[in-house]
Amino acid sequence: MDLLGIGIDLIELDRVRAVLKRHGNRFLDRIYTVPERQRAAQMADPTPFLAGRFAAKEAVLKVLGTGLTGGITWQDVSVLREPSGAPRVALARKAFDRARKLGMGRILITITHSRELAMAQAMGIAGDPAGLELRCILPG
Protein backbone atom coordinates (compact mmCIF):
# COMPACT_ATOMS: atom_id res chain seq x y z
CA MET A 1 0.00 0.00 0.00
CA ASP A 2 1.64 3.22 -1.21
CA LEU A 3 0.80 6.34 0.80
CA LEU A 4 0.59 9.38 -1.49
CA GLY A 5 -0.58 12.06 0.93
CA ILE A 6 -1.84 12.78 4.40
CA GLY A 7 -4.01 15.57 5.78
CA ILE A 8 -5.53 16.54 9.09
CA ASP A 9 -7.87 19.30 10.20
CA LEU A 10 -9.40 20.49 13.45
CA ILE A 11 -12.34 22.89 13.80
CA GLU A 12 -14.31 24.36 16.67
CA LEU A 13 -18.00 23.42 16.74
CA ASP A 14 -18.87 26.96 17.92
CA ARG A 15 -17.31 28.37 14.74
CA VAL A 16 -19.52 26.18 12.55
CA ARG A 17 -22.56 26.93 14.71
CA ALA A 18 -21.98 30.68 14.33
CA VAL A 19 -21.50 30.53 10.56
CA LEU A 20 -24.58 28.36 10.22
CA LYS A 21 -26.62 30.81 12.28
CA ARG A 22 -25.33 33.81 10.34
CA HIS A 23 -25.46 32.40 6.80
CA GLY A 24 -27.84 29.42 7.00
CA ASN A 25 -28.61 27.77 3.66
CA ARG A 26 -26.07 29.91 1.82
CA PHE A 27 -23.32 28.32 3.92
CA LEU A 28 -24.77 24.83 3.58
CA ASP A 29 -25.21 25.09 -0.20
CA ARG A 30 -21.68 26.43 -0.71
CA ILE A 31 -19.84 23.85 1.41
CA TYR A 32 -21.85 20.63 1.49
CA THR A 33 -23.07 18.28 -1.22
CA VAL A 34 -26.71 17.23 -1.48
CA PRO A 35 -26.20 13.90 0.37
CA GLU A 36 -24.35 15.71 3.17
CA ARG A 37 -27.10 18.34 3.51
CA GLN A 38 -29.81 15.67 3.46
CA ARG A 39 -28.13 13.75 6.27
CA ALA A 40 -27.60 16.91 8.35
CA ALA A 41 -31.28 17.85 7.93
CA GLN A 42 -32.26 14.63 9.73
CA MET A 43 -30.39 15.61 12.90
CA ALA A 44 -31.69 17.55 15.89
CA ASP A 45 -28.31 19.30 16.17
CA PRO A 46 -26.36 18.97 12.91
CA THR A 47 -23.41 21.05 14.12
CA PRO A 48 -21.07 18.17 15.12
CA PHE A 49 -21.83 16.39 11.85
CA LEU A 50 -21.29 19.52 9.75
CA ALA A 51 -18.08 20.39 11.60
CA GLY A 52 -16.77 16.86 11.12
CA ARG A 53 -17.55 16.96 7.40
CA PHE A 54 -15.92 20.38 7.09
CA ALA A 55 -12.76 19.09 8.77
CA ALA A 56 -12.85 16.02 6.53
CA LYS A 57 -13.07 18.14 3.38
CA GLU A 58 -10.13 20.25 4.59
CA ALA A 59 -8.10 17.11 5.31
CA VAL A 60 -8.87 15.73 1.84
CA LEU A 61 -7.80 19.00 0.21
CA LYS A 62 -4.49 18.65 2.07
CA VAL A 63 -4.13 15.08 0.78
CA LEU A 64 -4.62 16.40 -2.74
CA GLY A 65 -2.02 19.08 -2.02
CA THR A 66 -4.15 21.86 -3.45
CA GLY A 67 -6.47 23.48 -0.98
CA LEU A 68 -9.18 25.37 -2.84
CA THR A 69 -7.04 26.18 -5.87
CA GLY A 70 -6.98 25.09 -9.49
CA GLY A 71 -10.75 25.20 -9.75
CA ILE A 72 -11.39 22.77 -6.88
CA THR A 73 -14.47 23.66 -4.84
CA TRP A 74 -16.00 22.42 -1.59
CA GLN A 75 -18.62 20.64 -3.70
CA ASP A 76 -15.91 18.55 -5.39
CA VAL A 77 -15.30 16.66 -2.13
CA SER A 78 -18.13 14.62 -0.65
CA VAL A 79 -17.95 12.59 2.53
CA LEU A 80 -20.55 9.85 2.30
CA ARG A 81 -21.52 7.11 4.71
CA GLU A 82 -20.94 3.42 4.12
CA PRO A 83 -23.68 0.99 5.25
CA SER A 84 -21.41 0.20 8.21
CA GLY A 85 -21.47 3.88 9.21
CA ALA A 86 -17.84 4.49 8.22
CA PRO A 87 -17.19 7.67 6.26
CA ARG A 88 -16.16 7.38 2.60
CA VAL A 89 -14.64 10.04 0.36
CA ALA A 90 -15.94 10.62 -3.14
CA LEU A 91 -14.54 13.22 -5.51
CA ALA A 92 -15.95 15.13 -8.48
CA ARG A 93 -14.65 17.40 -11.22
CA LYS A 94 -11.27 19.01 -10.51
CA ALA A 95 -10.70 17.15 -7.22
CA PHE A 96 -11.18 13.83 -9.01
CA ASP A 97 -8.88 15.00 -11.82
CA ARG A 98 -6.19 15.87 -9.26
CA ALA A 99 -6.50 12.49 -7.51
CA ARG A 100 -6.25 10.70 -10.85
CA LYS A 101 -3.14 12.74 -11.76
CA LEU A 102 -1.55 11.71 -8.46
CA GLY A 103 -2.42 8.03 -9.04
CA MET A 104 -4.68 8.01 -5.99
CA GLY A 105 -7.16 5.14 -5.81
CA ARG A 106 -8.59 5.63 -2.36
CA ILE A 107 -8.73 8.23 0.37
CA LEU A 108 -9.09 6.79 3.84
CA ILE A 109 -10.83 9.15 6.25
CA THR A 110 -11.57 9.19 9.95
CA ILE A 111 -13.64 11.78 11.79
CA THR A 112 -13.96 12.37 15.53
CA HIS A 113 -15.81 14.86 17.74
CA SER A 114 -15.74 16.19 21.25
CA ARG A 115 -18.12 18.70 22.83
CA GLU A 116 -16.02 21.54 21.45
CA LEU A 117 -14.06 20.22 18.46
CA ALA A 118 -14.28 18.08 15.35
CA MET A 119 -11.22 16.56 13.76
CA ALA A 120 -10.59 14.55 10.62
CA GLN A 121 -7.57 12.79 9.19
CA ALA A 122 -7.24 11.59 5.61
CA MET A 123 -4.70 9.42 3.80
CA GLY A 124 -4.40 9.08 0.03
CA ILE A 125 -3.56 5.57 -1.15
CA ALA A 126 -2.24 4.66 -4.63
CA GLY A 127 -4.50 2.71 -6.98
CA ASP A 128 -7.16 2.90 -9.66
CA PRO A 129 -9.00 6.21 -9.15
CA ALA A 130 -12.33 4.98 -10.57
CA GLY A 131 -13.62 4.11 -7.09
CA LEU A 132 -13.13 7.70 -5.94
CA GLU A 133 -15.36 9.29 -8.56
CA LEU A 134 -18.60 10.66 -7.12
CA ARG A 135 -20.74 9.79 -10.14
CA CYS A 136 -19.70 6.14 -9.83
CA ILE A 137 -20.93 6.09 -6.24
CA LEU A 138 -24.20 8.04 -6.43
CA PRO A 139 -27.12 7.18 -8.70
CA GLY A 140 -27.65 9.45 -11.71
N, C-alpha and C positions, 0 to 999 in steps of 0.2 A: 504494500500500500504506500504510494508516493504522496507525501504531503506537499501541496502546492501553495498553501497560504493559511494564515490563521488570523482571526479577528476577535476582539472582545469589546463590549460596550456596557456601560453602567448608566442608569438614568434614575432620577428621583421621581417617585410617583406623584408628588405634589406638583412638579413641573408639568407633567402630562395633564393632571387634573385642571390646572390653571389654564393651560392652552385650550383644552377641551371646553371649559366654561366660557372662555373669551371668544373662541372661533367656531365652536360647535361643528356642524356638518362640513364647513369649509376645510377645517383641519382634517377631519376624517376622510373626506373625499380626496384630498391632496396626498395623504400619507398611505392610506390603507386600501388594499384591493377589496373587491366586492365580497369574496368569501371571508376576509378578515372582518369587515364591517358587519356582515350578517351574524357572525359568531359573537362579536361584541354586543350587538343589539339584544342578544338573548340573556345577557348578564345583568343582574341587579346593579353591580358596580363594575363597569368594564375597565376601570382605570388600571388595575394590575395587568390585565390581559393586554391592553393597548400599550402600556409601558414596556412590557416584555417583548411585544412584537416590534416596537420601535427600536429597542436595543438590539434585537435580532437582525433587523434590516441594516442597522449601522455596522454590526459585526460582519455581516455578509459583504457589505461594501468595502470593508477593510480587507476581507479575503480576496476580493476581486482587485484590490489595489487601486481603486479609482475614486472612492467617495462618489459624490454626485457630480461627476464630470463626464465629458465625452458623450453627452446625451442620455446618460443613465438617470432615471427618475425613481422616486420612492415606489411608484406603481410597477416598476420592473422587477421588484423583489417581493415575493409573496411567501408568507410562512403559513403553511397549511397544517392540518392535523391528520395524522395517520389513524386508522381504526383503533390502534392500541393507545392513542392519546399522545404519542410522541410527535414533536414538531417536525415538519419536513419543508425544505426550501425548494421553491420553484422559481424559475427566472423567465423573463420575457424580454423581447426586443434587445436593446443595447447591453443589458446585463447578461443575457444569454449569449450574445455574440462575444462578449469579453470572456466569459467562462469557457466557451468553445475555443477561443484563441489561446487560452492558457492550458488547454487540454484537461479541463476540470470535468469530471464525470459525476461528482457528488459533493454536496456541501452538508457536512454533519453540523447539527445545531443543538444547543442545549440552552434552556431558558430557566431562570430561577427568580423568585420574588421574596422580599421580606415586607414588613409593614411600610417601609419607607423607600425601598429601592427595587429595581428590576435589573437583572443582568443577563446577558447572553454571550455565548462563545460559539464561534463557528470555525470549522476547518474544511478547507477545500482539498478534495482527494482526486488524484488523476484517474481518468477513465473516459468512457464514451459519454459525451454531454447530452445525448438524447433524453436521458431520464431526468434532466434538470429543467427541460423546457416546459413552461407553464401550460401551453396548449396541448401538450401530450398528457397532462395530468387532469385538467379540467375538461368537462364535456363542452362541445361547441367549438 
